[in-house]
């Protein structure tokens, strides 16, 4: 199992985990051209003006000069967190100027960083690191948020025949797709030895005590395939509480879009061609409103050796990179759900993956399988605009 990893006024490159594990910006990236250079006027926003009094009592009132139409401006905040690129953005309104919006975005970013501190595996004092250190020894008390993410992970494991499994972290160091990038194929014995430590059923959760334990010594967990979605939703809740009418929050391959563009049109999101020339090469488009996206792709972290592609999305049933798909884009009501599903669908393949997607409320998928065939779930058939077939290739 791997760590988790559209064009008008705003385009997001969506062709794709919270912890500080290096995750690919899988392929959902809101491009720098996201906002129009000069947005169309958003209606006749003018300041009502009463009559202006003349210095002469008998003179006629001087007509008020109409105010210029309001033009919305995109305000964005970009940074690094959770091992990936973070983008938060909103548009000004007649009531909300840049000086008002910027602190709200900063508050949402702070929420992402707070959650990162709880769930990263890059700090020994994080709740996840403490669970890993106590594997096979004792349960560890964790906060409600970490507990919720682990419980959601176990739920998705059960729904996906176990192919989504946060104990995939046992494979860390066997395959090297991160800073330790190495195009060496590991020995089969090493893969199998570590694969045997992957088993979500050995995660013991005591909701009453708010504790978590890994039953077997040597087991490790990582929330890299799901916690970014949770953090995106948490940041969105902050912006909702701050009364922003329209915004987006992106963490690598995970994105939540609220509302519409300033001109009233829905946001458009591009679905990346998994064998295209770059991250802005789209083969399809979707209109988005009040929904999240998460994408898993085999093209961000990996290598091609002897004509075969090896990548970071590992199948826990084999310990080797999954081979059923090239990319999976999930559309869901919240980023937490979307992030939990994309890797599972990628590993399961189109037929089983679509069955899983259709079984979940308000969820859809676009899948490019290993043979370059595009599969679209029922809920997205009328929403997806296919521009051309995806590019073929290794």
Helices and strands as residue ranges (DSSP letters): E 11-14, E 28-30, G 32-34, E 74-81, E 84-91, H 98-119, H 127-133, E 140-141, H 144-159, G 166-171, H 188-195, G 200-202, E 203-206, E 211-214, H 227-241, E 247-251, E 254-258, E 267-272, E 282-288, E 291-297, E 302-305, E 308-311, E 314-315, E 320-321, E 325-332, H 335-348, H 350-358, E 363-369, E 374-376, G 378-380, E 384-386
